[in-house]
Amino acid sequence: MANLRPLLERIQADESVPDLARELFATQAEEYAQLEEQIAEISAKLMAWHKADECSRRLAKIPGIGPIGAALLMMKTPAPELFRSGRQFAAWIGLTPKDHSTAGKVKLGVITRAGDEALRAVLVSGATAVIRHAVGCNGRASPWLIDLLKRKPPKLAAVALANKLARIAWKLMVTGETYAATSAPIASPATA
C-alpha cells in the first residue's frame, strides 16, 4: 500500500505509457485518494466513539481485541446478560465446534460459523496477531497458547484463541471488570 501512490505518480510521468492508460490510472488515483479520505474520516469517528465508551476501552485492553474489535463487540452484541455463559456467547458469534455427540460419546466437528461474520473475522484476525507476536517473543506467551500451538495448526489455534477472547470479552461486558494482564497474557483456560 505504501508503494501505490509513488507507482501512480510514476505512471503519470512515464511518457511510454499510452495516454488512455494514464487517464484511466489518473481516475483510479483520484478514487483511491477519495477512499483514503473517507477511511480516515470513519476511523476518526470510530476512535472518538471508542474513547467515549468506557466498556469499549476496557475491551480494547484484551490482547487481540483492540479498538476496532472492541467497538464491533459493543455495537453488534445484544445485551450480554442474555447469554448464560461465555461459551454461549462464543457460539452466538460462531466460534464453537459443531456437536455430533451420541450415546455419551462426545464428537466435535468443524467450527459452526453461524454468527456474525465480521465480528468473527475481527476476533480471529486479532487472535492471529497474538499468535504471531507470541511465536516471535520466544517463551513470553502463555503456556496454554504454547501448548495449543504444539498440538494444532496455527489457523485452528487462532480460532480457539478467538473463542477464548470472546469468552473473556463476554465476562468483562457482564461484570464490568477490567482485563488484568498477567505475566503471561491469556494464561489459563479458566479465565472466562
HELIX and SHEET records of a PDB file:
HELIX    1   1 LEU A    4  ALA A   13  1                                  10    
HELIX    2   2 ASP A   19  ALA A   52  1                                  34    
HELIX    3   3 GLU A   54  LEU A   59  1                                   6    
HELIX    4   4 GLY A   66  LYS A   76  1                                  11    
HELIX    5   5 PRO A   80  LEU A   82  5                                   3    
HELIX    6   6 GLY A   86  ILE A   93  1                                   8    
HELIX    7   7 GLU A  117  GLY A  136  1                                  20    
HELIX    8   8 PRO A  143  ARG A  151  1                                   9    
HELIX    9   9 PRO A  154  THR A  175  1                                  22    
HELIX   10  10 PRO A  189  THR A  191  5                                   3    
SHEET    1   A 2 PRO A  97  ASP A  99  0                                        
SHEET    2   A 2 LEU A 108  ILE A 111 -1                                        
END                                                                             
